[in-house]
Amino acid sequence: MARYIFITGGVVSSLGKGLASAALGALLQARGYTVRLRKLDPYLNVDPGTMSPTQHGEVFVTDDGAETDLDLGHYERFTGRPATKQDNITTGRIYQEIIAKERRGDYLGGTVQVIPHVTNHIKEFVREGNESYDFVLVEIGGTVGDIEGLPFFEAIRQLGNDLPRNHAIYVHLTLLPYIPTAGELKTKPTQHSVKELRSIGIAPNILLCRTDRAIPPGERRKLGLFCNVRESAVIEARDVGSIYDVPRAYHDAGLDREVLAAFGIEPAPKPDMTRWTAVSQRTHSPEGEVTIAVVGKYTGLKDAYKSLIEALTHGGLANRVKVNLDWIESEIFEGGDPAPHLEHVHGILVPGGFGQRGAEGKILAARFARERKVPYFGICFGMQMAVIEAARSLAGIEGANSTEFGPTKEPLVGLMTEWMRGNELELRKAGGDLGGTMRLGAFPARLAAGSKIAGIYGSSDISERHRHRYEVNTAYRERLEAKGLRFAGTSPDGLLPETVEISEHPWFIGVQYHPELKSRPFEPHPLFASFIAAAKAQSRLV
């Protein structure tokens, strides 16, 4: 039977519960256990799909088409286990499903209440489908004391009693701030956070303490005494140079040992940390460096491009180089020359996005890369802007544009209202709801034999994750290919363009999907590995 680890947060948000959960999952895997990670989000949105990237960060998409929290990206990258739509749930989705049941009469006319109906729904979600796993790690979003999180804390409190003895523990991630004028770490915020947690019936077994320096023995004893945990269970979570140092750092601090001891698993199987040590060494010992310009529209919040950042890092690991990112807001190019901003870079990446703002700047970035022979990687929206640029500059279609920005006589990119998922036709309406209405999740693609991208993948048949509403219009394909922009990949039926490339260019590739979502530190995505290799070659020319 699966054992459950509930990860909560206190004092302040953004301490890194998702990363801590992912790292702990990786450590348990290193000891030979199977793990599953799930995220409970207290906000009222049904999913993060319609939330602004500058507020919530990136939307991570699973193979089965769920729009989920970015922490699921950490889970996948650290454990290698693909997440599903059953690994993330929000308050909005819970209430949506409960109200649907009430409307059907499933509650037989009874009064629907937070306890037991909402808490039971949460518990059912947490426990469903875990038969084949040794450990299930459940992260609760937000911090203890948030009013919207109370049903989730109540649910995991109940689960502590519902499950057999020694089958549930609680890890509390908290902050130990350093006060320079006092010259010491302060434990009081953590004490108050644990007091809040205990007031709702949850006693943490382990404290994971975020800090920028070592925890003195006196403070460690104080935390153990006032928070009612063993002194050895006060785990130091120091700041590290790379997120891929976290598993090793947490292991050295004793986190996985204390978790297994809390379950009564002693002696614990010895861990194999070989691959984490190798990744850490490669991260900190590069043999060179490259600079990549990321020309986007959400650059004010780097979490909007979290998976992209990590995939570029993985590409650097594959090529033994450090990848420096030059974040450029695409709007600054509009009405000006992009050259002063791009002449020094070794590669240009234009990521996904929505809406007209900054689009012309992205088009100019694609033109610069094409004309100056700088490696170019266009992802989703970035591919569409590269196609529009080629249509305007190479094929002479001056009015080329996207219907996403309004009516146009030359719709190089248009709204997609129907597509095939397997053997089923999916339909959408132009004026329909925004949430969950895109082409979402994994779809197959076929790559042309002899194309550059087929060579990079080493295969003609691939599957990648999508998240978009608009498609490149195949009516323009012949005119564009005649000018050198090759449609190298399409859906298996040939109707939907999936990749474009320019053969007479060192590296110019656009893809309609999001390859960054499937990249791992141990298995860098082939497109990112190839793109960084091209940038490495470019660095010798600049």
FIMARTOR-571817 format. One record per residue: residue in one letter; y, x, z of N, C-alpha, C, O in turn. Coordinates in steps of 0.1 Angstrom, whole numbers, plus 5000, padded with zeros to 4 digits. Last residue first. Layout:
<pts>
AYXZYXZYXZYXZ/...
</pts>
This chain:
<pts>
V534753144660536153114664536853244669538053234673/L532253234656533153234645534553214649535453264642/R530753194678530853334673531753344662532153454657/S530852934682531653014691531753154687532653224690/Q529052834664530452824661531252914669532352964665/A526652874678526852944666528352944662528853044657/K527152684698526952824702527152914690527853024691/A527152454683528452494690528352644694529352714693/A524452444677525452464666526852504672527552584665/A523452414702523052534695524052554683524452674680/I524452164708524952274716524552414709525352504709/F522952014689524452014689524952134696525952204691/S520352054699520752104685522252114684522752214678/A520451934724520052074723520452134709520952244709/F521151674715522051754723521751904723522651984723/L518851604701520151604694521151684702521951754696/P516651624720516751724708518151724701518551824697/H517451624754517351544742517551634730518451714730/P515551834776516851804770516651724757515751754749/E513651804800513451774786514751734779515051614777/F514651874824513451944820513051914805512351994799/P516851704825517051844827515851924822516052044818/R516851464798516451504812516651654813516651724803/S518051174780517951324782517651354796518051284805/K518450914774517050964775516951114777515851164777/L521150864771520450794781519050844783518450814794/E522051004749522351064762521550994773521251054783/P521750844726520650944730520851004744519851054750/H522450554718522950634728521850734733521150704742/Y523050474682522450454695523050554705523950624702/Q524050554658524450424663523950394678524550304685/V525250874653524150794656524650664662525650664670/G526251144631526551024639525350934641524550924632/I526751484625525851374627526451264635527051284645/F527151784613527951664614526951544614526451504603/W527052104610526452004619527351884621528351894628/P527952234587527052304596526352204606525152224608/H527652044557528352074569527452134579526252104580/E526351904536527152024533528052064545529152104543/S525351664547524451774545525151904543524752014547/I526351464572526951534560526051654558526151754566/E524851154583525051294584525751354571525651284560/V524050874604524650934592524751084594524851134605/T521750624616522250764616522950794603522550744593/E521250354612521150414626521750554627522250584638/P522050054596522150194596522050244611522650194620/L519749794589520749844599520849994599519850064601/L517749754570518949674570520049734578521249704575/G515149874570516249934561517549854561518449894553/D513249814587513349724575514449764566514649704555/P513650004607512450014599512449924586511849954576/S517050114605516050034611514850034602514950054590/T517650454594517950304594516850244602515850304607/G519150764586518250684594518650534594519850504595/A521050874569519750944570518750864579517550894579/F523150824547522550734557521150784559520250734553/R525451084541524151034539523750944550523950974562/L528251144524527851094537526451024536526450914531/G528851214498528251314507527951274521527351354528/K529651034479530651134484530151224495530951304500/A527450874477527950944465528951054468529151144461/E527450754501526450854499526850934486526551054485/L529550564497529650674507528650784505529050904506/R528450394478529750464476529950584485530550684481/E526150304490526050384478527350464476527350574472/R527150154514526250274515526350364502526450484503/Y528549924517529350044512528450174511528950284509/A526749744527527349724513528149844508528249854496/T526249804553525449874543525849844528525449904519/N528549854577528149764566527449834555528049924549/V527649934610528149984598527649894587526449864586/E528049674636527249764627527949814615528849744610/Y528649574670529149594656528249694649527749794655/R527849574695527949454689528149464674527949374666/H525649784716526749764707526649624700525649564700/R523449984726524349894733525649884725526649954726/H520050124725521350074719522149994729521649934739/R517850394726518450284733519850254727520650344724/E515150464702516350504710517050374716516850264711/S512450614686512950494694514050534703513850634710/I511350724654511950744667512250604673512250504667/D509850884628509850754635510250784649509650864657/S509751134618510451034610510550904617511350814613/S510251444636509551314634510351224625511651234625/G511851634646510451674643509651554640508451564641/Y514551604652513551534660512151584658511251564667/I515551774633515851804647514851724656514351784666/G514651664609514151804613514451834628513651894634/A516051434609514551424610513951564614513051574622/I518551534606518251474618516751454620516251464631/K518551634580518751724591518351664604517751734612/S515851504559517251494565517351594576516351634582/G513251504551514151614546515551604551516351694548/A512951154552512251284551513251384545513951354535/A514950964573514651004559514051144559514451234566/L513650784600514550884595514050934582512850944580/R513850464615513050554606514050654600515050614594/A513650334648514450374637513550464628512650534633/P513350074673512850184665513750214654514550124649/F515150034704514849984690514350094682514750214684/A515849954737515150044728514849964715514249854715/G519049794745517649844748517149924736517849964727/L520749544728520549614740519149674741518149594737/R523249424711521949474708521649574718522249684718/M524949194734524849304724523449334720522449274726/T525149014755525048964741524949064730524949034718/G525649054782524249054777524049004763522948964759/G528748894781527748954789526348944783525948834780/L530348744764530348884762529148944770528449044764/D529648434748529848514760529748664757529048694747/G530848374714530048354725530348444737531348524737/G532048384689532848344700532048324713532548254722/A529948464672531148544673531948514685532548604691/K526648444686527848384680529048464682529148534693/R523348574678524548574686525648504679525648494666/L519748594679521048544673522148544683521948524695/E516848754670517848734680519148694674519548764664/L513548704660514948704656515848674667515748564673/E510648894668511548784671512948804666513548914667/N509049114666508849004657509748884658509548784652/G511349334677509949314675509749214663510249234652/R514149184672513549264683512049234682511549134686/M516449174646515049164650514749244662515049364662/W519549004646518749124644517349094649517148994656/E522948874641521448854642520748984639521149064631/T525548944641525148814647523748794647523248694654/M527849204643526449174641526049044648526249034660/L530849264627530149204638528749164634528449114624/G531249574609531349434611530549384623529649454627/V532849824591532049794603532249644606533449604607/L534249804568533249904569532249884581531149924580/P535749564554535049574566533849674566532749644565/E538449544539537449644537536649664550536849764557/K540249364548539749344535538549434532537749404523/T539949234582540249344573539549314559538549254558/P540849094614540449074600540849194591541949254593/G540149324642540849214635540349194621539649284616/F538649514652540049534655540849414648542049414649/E536149464644536349454659537849464662538249414672/T535949514618536449374622536549364637537049264641/S537349824609536249754616536849614619537949594623/N538149964576538349944590537149864596536149844590/A539850074547538550074555538850054570539650134575/G541850094529541949984539540649974548540549884555/E541150294512542250314521542250214532542750244543/I538750444500538850304505539850304515539550314527/G538050694490539250634485539450484489540150414483/A535950844499535650734490536850664485536750574476/L537251024517536351074506536150964495536151004483/S538950884534539351014529538451064517539051134508/R537750634540539250644537539450774529540150774519/A535150694545535450594535536950604531537250594519/A535350874566534750924553535150824542535450864530/E536350704586537150824581536650874567537450904559/I534250524589535550484584536450594579537050584569/V532350704599532150644586533450584581533650594569/A533550784623533250884613533050824599533450874589/M533550534637534850594633534650704622535550724614/Q530750504640531550414632532850464628533250444616/M530150724657529550714644530350624635530650654623/G531650634680531950764673531350774659531950834651/F530250414688531650394682532050524675532750514665/C527550604687527850464687529250444680529350454668/I528750924686527750844693528250694693529350674698/G528951214667529551074669528450984675527450964668/F529651534667528551444672529251314675530051304684/Y530251824648530651694652529451604655528551594648/P531252154644530152064647530651934653531551934662/V533752204619533452214633532252114636532352004632/K534952214594533552254596533152284610532352374613/R537352104589537352244595535952294597535752404602/E536751854580537451944571537352084576537352174568/R535251734602534651744588535351844580534751924573/A537051764623535751824624535151834610534551944607/F539151604614539351744617538051814617537951924611/R537951354612538451424600538651574602538251654594/A537351304639536251314629536751384617535951464611/A540051284648539151384653537951404644537551524642/L540851054634541551184631540651304637540551404630/I539250864647539150884633539751024629539151094621/K540350884673538950924671538650944656537951044652/G542850774668542750914672541350964671541151084667/E542250514661542750604651542750744655542550834646/A541350414686540450424675540950524664540150604659/G543050374708542550504706541650524694541150634692/R542150034710542950144716542250274714541150294717/Q540349844700541149924691541850044697542150144690/G536949824715538349794713539149894705538650004702/F534850054733535049924728536549904726537349954734/G532550334729533750264734533850124728533150094719/G530850654727531050514725532250454732532950524740/P532450974718531450884724531650744721532550704713/V532551244699533351124700532251024705531350984698/L532851594702531951474705532851354707533751354715/I532951894687533651774690532751664691531851634682/G532852254694532152124690533052014694533752014704/H534452454702533252484694532452364689531552384681/V538052464702536752414706535652454697535952484685/H540652534693539952624702538452584705537752664711/E541652324679541452444672540552544680539852634675/L542452084692541052104688540652244682539552274680/H545152054696544252024707542752064704541952064713/P546352124672546652204684545752174696545552264705/A545151924654544752064654545152144667544252214672/P546051664653545051694663544751844664544151884674/D549351564649548351654643547351684654547751734665/G550251214653550451354654549251434648548351374643/G549650944654550950984650551251134651552451174649/E547251004678547850904669549350934667550150944676/F546351174697546351214683547151124674547551164663/I546351044721547351144719547451194705548451264701/E544150874722545450814718546550924715547450904708/S541951004732542150994718543450944713543950974702/E542151244757542451104754542751084740543751144735/I539751484762540951454754541051304752540151244746/W538351734781538551594780539851564773540951604778/D536251974774537651954773537951814770537651764759/L533752134792534152004786535652004786536252014796/N531452394787532752354793533252234785533252234773/V528352484794529052394785530352354792530252284803/K526652794793527452704801528352614791528952664782/V523452844778524952854778525552754788524952654791/R520752814771521152914780522652944780523053064780/N519952604756520452714749520952824758521552924753/A519152414775518152454764518652574757517752644751/L521452394790520252454796519252504785518652604786/G523052264772523452394776522252464782522052584779/G521752014772521852094759522152234762521652324755/H522351944798520951974794520852054781520052144780/T525051904795524552004804523152044801522852164801/L524951684779525551804774525151924782524852034777/A523751504797523051534784523651664778522851744773/E525751474816524551544820523751584807523151694807/I527751354801528051484807526751554810526551674808/L526451114795526851204784527151344790526751444784/S526150994819524951034812525251134801524551224798/K528950944825528051024833526851074826526551194827/Y531350844816530550914806529551004814529151114809/A532650734837532450644825531550714815530950644806/D533050934855531750854856531550764845530450714843/K535651014849534551094843533151014844532251034836/L538350844842537250834851535950904845535350834836/G539950904821540550904834539550894845539750934857/T538750864797538651004803539251014817539051114824/Y538250664779538050634794538050764802537350774812/K538250744754539350654758539250614773540050544778/G537751074739537350944744538550854748539650894745/V536351344729537551274725537251124728536551054720/V535551634742535051494743536351414741537151394749/A534951944729536051844731535351714731534651674722/I533252214744533152094737534251994740534551964751/T532752554744533652444748533552324738533652344726/V530252764758530852694747531752594752531652544764/E528953084769529552954771530152894759530552974750/G526153284781527353254773527953124776527453054786/E523953274796524153394788525353384779525553464770/P523953154830524053134816524253264809524753364815/S522853104857522853234850522853214835521953254828/H522852854869523752944874523753084867524453174871/T520852714854522252664855523252764859524352764854/R518652864858519152864845520652814845521452854837/Q518252814886518452954881519152954867520053034865/S517752534885518852594892519252734888520352764886/V515352534870516552464864517852524872518852544865/A513652674887513952724873515152664868515952734862/T513552504909514052644911514452704897515452764896/W512352284897513752274903514352414905515552434902/R509852384891510752354880512152334885513152354877/T508752454917508952554906509952514896510852594893/M508052324940509452324936509752414924510952444922/D505652144952505752244941507252234936507552144928/P504952104987505652074975505552184965505452304968/K501952025005502952125001503552094988502952044979/P501551715023501151805012502251905009503451875010/A502051735059502351685046501851775035501751895037/P499751675086500651765079500851705065499951645059/E501451375086501551515090500051565092499251495098/I503051095084502251175074502351325078503251395073/G504650925097503450965104502551045095501351065098/F507050865087505950775083504550815090503550745088/A508451075096508850935101507750835097507650735104/A507351275081507051275095507351135101506651085110/L508551225056507051205058506651205073505751135076/V511151275063510751145058509351125060508951015065/E511051545070511451445080511051305076510651225084/R510451665045509551685057509851575067508851525073/D512651595030511351545027510351555038509551465040/L514751745045514751595043513451545040512951445047/G515152015050514151945057514051795055513351725062/A516852185037517352125049516352045057516552005068/D515352245015515552355025516052295038515852355049/H515551995003514252035007514352145018513752145028/Y518251984996517751895006516351925011516051905023/A518252204978519052204990518552115001518452145013/R516552114958516252234965516952234978516452274989/P518051874949516651864955516251994963515651984974/V520651994942520451904953519051894958518851904970/D521052144919520752214931520352124943519852174953/Y521851964901520452004900520052104911518852144912/I524551934905523651824910522251864910521351814917/S525852244916525352164905524552054911523852074922/G526752364940527452394927527052304916527852284907/V527152144968526452244961527152254947527952174943/D527752045002528252044988527552164981527452274987/R524951965023526152045020526452025005525651984997/A523651785044523751765030525051835025526051765023/E521451815071522751865065522651855050521751905043/I520051575090519951655078521251695072522051605070/V518651505118519951515114520051615102520051735105/A516051535126516251425116517751415112518151335105/S516051705147515551755134515751655123515751695111/E516851525167517751635163517351685149518151725141/R516051185162515651325166516651425160517151405149/V518550945171517551005161517151145166517951205174/N520750815183519350785187518450825176517550745172/C523350885182522850795171521350765173520750695164/F523751045203524550925203524050825192524350705192/L521851255198521951185211522651055209522050945214/G522351355172521051305176521051215188520351115189/L525051425175524651315165523251265169523051135169/K524751635194525551515197525251395188525051285192/R523251815180522751755192523451635195522851535199/R525151885160523851825156523151755168522651645167/E527151995174527451865167526151795163526051675163/G525852225183526352125193526651995186526351885192/P525152365160524152305168524652205178523952105180/P527352275132527052355144525952285152525852165152/I526552245099526752165111526352245123525252295124/A528352425073527252405082527552325094528652325099/R530452225050530152345058528952315067528452205069/D531051985040531352105031531052235038531352345033/T528651715041529651805047529851915038529051955029/R526751425048527551505038528651585045529351535053/C523751385063525251405066525851495056525651615054/L521551155069521851255059523351275059524051185054/L519451075095520851085091521051195081520651305083/I516650865099517250995095518650975091519150875085/N516250615109515350715113515850855110515550945117/P518650365121518250475111517250575117517350615129/A517950045129518150175136517650285126516550285122/I519449735125518749845118519049975125520250015127/G520849525136519349535138518649645131517449645131/I523449525135522849425126521249445126520549385118/S524149735151524549595155523949485147523849375151/R523349955137522449905148522849765152522049695157/L525549975120524249955114523249895125522549805123/E527550035138527649915130526349875124525949755123/K526550275148526750165157526850035149526249935153/V526850435125525450395130525550285140524650195140/S529650445124528850385113527450345117526950235114/H530250575147530650435145529950365134529550245135/Q529150825142528650745153529050595152528250505155/T530650905120529150875118528650795130527850705128/P533150935132532950835121531450805119531150685116/K532551145151532851005155532650905144532150795146/T532251405144531051315144531351175146530451085144/K533951645126534051525135532851435133532551395122/L534151995127533651875121533651765131533451785143/E537252175134535852135137535552015129536351935124/G539952235137539052345134537552305137536752385140/A542152075139541252085151540252195149539652245159/T543252105114544052135126543252145139543652225148/P541052035097541552175098542352205110542252315116/I538351855102539751845105540251985107540052045117/Y535851745081536351865088537851845089538551825080/P533551465084534851525079535251645087535051645099/L530651375075531151455086532451525081532351625075/L529351065064530251175062530651245075530951175085/T525950955055527250945061528051065059527651165053/L523150765049523950875044525350855049525950745047/H520250695065521650655065522450785060522450885067/V517150555059517950685058519350645056519750565048/Y514450405075515850385070516550525071516550595081/I511150295065512050375073513450355067513650305056/A507950145066509350125063510250215072510050215084/H505450165076505550145062507050125057507250085046/N504750165103504850295096504950275081504450365074/R503249845103503849955111503750085102502750105096/P503749635073502949695084503649815091504549875085/L506749435070505749535065504949585076505349585088/D508449275085507449215076506349305072505149275071/N510249445097509349375105508149315097507049305102/G511649545075511149635085510149575094509249645099/L512549315063511449385057510849485067509649515066/Q514749255079513549165080512349235074511249225079/R516449455070516049455084514749365086513849405093/I516749385044515949505046515649515061514649585065/A518249145048516949145041516049265044514849255046/E520549235060519649145067518249145061517249135068/F521549385039521149455051520249365060519349415066/F522049175021521049285018520649355030519449395032/P523949015034522648965031521549065027520449055031/L526149215036525449165048524049105044523049125051/G527749295015526449355017525649305028524449345029/E530249165017529349125006527949185008526949135001/I531449305038530949165040530049125030529049045032/D530549625049531149545038530549405039529349385041/G529049745068530249685073530949595062531749515065/V527950025049527649925060528949875066529949955068/T528950025015528850085028528549985039528949865037/G527350014982528449994992528250065005527350155006/G523849934976525249974972526249944983526049864992/I520950064988521849954989523249994986523750084993/E517950174973519350204976520150084977520149994968/V514750234980515650124977517050164982517250174994/L511750364969513050404975514050294970514250264958/V508450354976509550274969510850304976510950274988/F505550544972506750524978507750444969507850474957/D503250514956503050554970504350524978504250484990/Y502450234934503350344939503050384953502750294961/S501150014925500650144920501550264925501250374921/E502549784935501149814939500649954936499850014943/N505049674930504949804936503549854940503349954946/G505849414922505349514913505249654918505249744910/E508249324947507449284935507049414926507949494924/R509849384968508449414969507649384957506449424956/V512449324960512149464965510649484964510249594961/F512249054954512649144944512249284948511649364940/E511648944979510748934968511049034957510049094952/K514049004993512749064997511749064986510949154984/I515848844979516048994979514749054983514349154976/H514848594985514848634971515048784970514448854962/N515248595013513848595008513848634993512948704989/T518048585014517348705019515848705014515348815011/V518448335002519048454996518248575001517848664993/H517048165021516748165006517248294999516548354991/P517148125049516248235044516348255028515648345024/I520348255047519048285053518348145055518848065062/V521948115029521848265028520548305034519848385029/Q520447805017521247885026521048035024520048075018/V520047475007519947615003520947705010522147675010/T518247215020519547285020519347435017518547495023/G515847054999516247125011517647195009518047214998/G514846944976515846874982516446944995517346885002/L512947134967512447004972513546934980513246864990/Y513547364954513647364969513347224975513547204987/D513347304927512347394933512347394948511347424955/G515147164912514447094923513447174929512547114937/R516647284893515347234889514647154899513647084897/R518747364909519047264899517747204893517647084890/E517547564924518047444930518247334920517947214923/K517047764904515947694911516347564917515647464917/A519747824897518847764887517647704893517247594889/I520447934922521147804917520247744906520147624906/I518948164921518748064932519347934928518647834930/E519948304899518548264899518348154909517548064907/Q522648344907522348274895520948224894520748104890/Y522248494930522748354931522548274919522248154919/I521248724918520548654928520948514929520148424929/R523348804901522148764895521248684905520548594901/G525348864921525548764911524248714904524048594902/T524249074935524448944942524648834932524048724933/T521949244913523249224919523249084927522349004925/I519449484908519849344909521149344917521449424925/N517149694892518449684896518849534897518449454888/D514549704882514949814892516349804897516849884904/Q513849534862513449504876513749604886513349594898/K514549654839515449554844515149504858515949444865/T513550004846513449874839514449774845515149804855/A513450364840513750244848513650114839513550124827/P511050604835511950514829512150394838511250334843/R510850894854510250764853511350664847512350654853/G512051134860511451124847510750984845510150964834/T513551194882512051164884511351154871510151164871/F516151254874515451334884513951314885513251404889/R516751074854516851214851516151304861515551404858/E516350824867515550864855515551014853514551074851/Y518250824887516850804890515950854879514950924881/H520650854873520150964882518750944884517951044884/G520550604860520550724852520050844860519250924856/L520950434882519650434875519450554866518350594863/D523650464887522650534895521250534890520450624892/L525050294870524850434866523850514874523250614870/D523449964868524350064875523950204870522850234867/T522649824835522449844850523549944855524350004847/E521449604813522649674816522749694831522849594838/A518249614798519049574810520349664810520249784808/G516349664778517549604775518449554786519249464785/D514149824782513949674780515249594780515249474781/D515150074786514450044774514249894771514349854760/T518550034800517150064800516450034787517049964779/V521750174803520850084796519450124796519150244794/F524450194824523250254820522350154814522150044820/V527850204820526750114821525450184816525450224804/E529950424839529150394828528250274831527850254842/G532550284861531750394855530850344844531050224839/H534150084871532750084876532050214871530950244877/Q536650124860536550074874535150104879535050134891/T536450214835537350294843537350244858537950304866/P534750034823534250164826535150244835534650324843/S534849704835535549814829534949944833534749964845/M531949484830532949554839533549674832532949744824/T529949364817531349334813532349394822533549364820/G527649484828527849494814529249454809529749514800/P526649494854527849564851528349564837529249634833/D525749154861525349284858526649364855527749294854/V527048944875525548934872524949064868523849104872/N529249024901528949024887527449014885526649064893/L529449054929529148924924528948914908528448814903/Y527949344945529049274939528549144932527349124929/P525749484958526349364964527449284956527749174960/D522849594943524249594942524949474948524549364943/L520149794948520649654952522149664952522749734960/K517749964929519149964934519549814936519349734928/R514850174932515450044929516850044936517050104946/L512150384922513550364928514150244923514050204911/R508950494930509750404922511150384930511150384942/V506450754928507650694934508250594924508050604912/T503650934939504250854929505350774935505250724946/Y503351274952503351124953503951054941504751114934/G503451554952502251484946502251334947501251274943/R505651674959504551684969503351604964502351584971/A507351604940506951754941505851764950505151864950/Q507851344946507051374934506551514935505351544932/L509551394967508251324970507351344958506151364960/L511751504953511051584963509651524967508651594969/A512551284937512051404931511251494941510251554937/G513451114957512351074949511751194942510451204941/L515651264966514451244975513251194967512151244970/A517251254943516751384948515551364957514551444956/A517750984942517051044931516451174936515351204932/S519150954966517950874964517150944953515850954955/A521351114961520451144973519151074971518051134974/L522550974940522051114938521051154949520051224947/G523250744953522350744941521750874939520550884936/K524950824973523650764977522650764965521550794967/G527450964973526351014965525050954969524051024970/L529750864984529250984990528051044982527651154984/S531150634977531150754967530650874974531050984970/S532750515007531950504995531950634987532650724990/V532550615042533250595030532250575018531050605019/V530750515065532050575066532950555054533950485054/G527450495048528450465058529750545057529750645050/G524550355032525750445033526750405043526850285046/T520950365030522250305032523350405033523050525035/I517850335017518950425018520250355019520550275010/F514550285028515850215025516950315027517150365038/I511450325016512550405022513850335018514150325006/Y508150205021509450185017510550265024510450285036/R504850255007505750265018507250265013507550305001/A502350054992503550134991504250135004504250045012/M498850085000500050005000501350095000501350195007/
</pts>
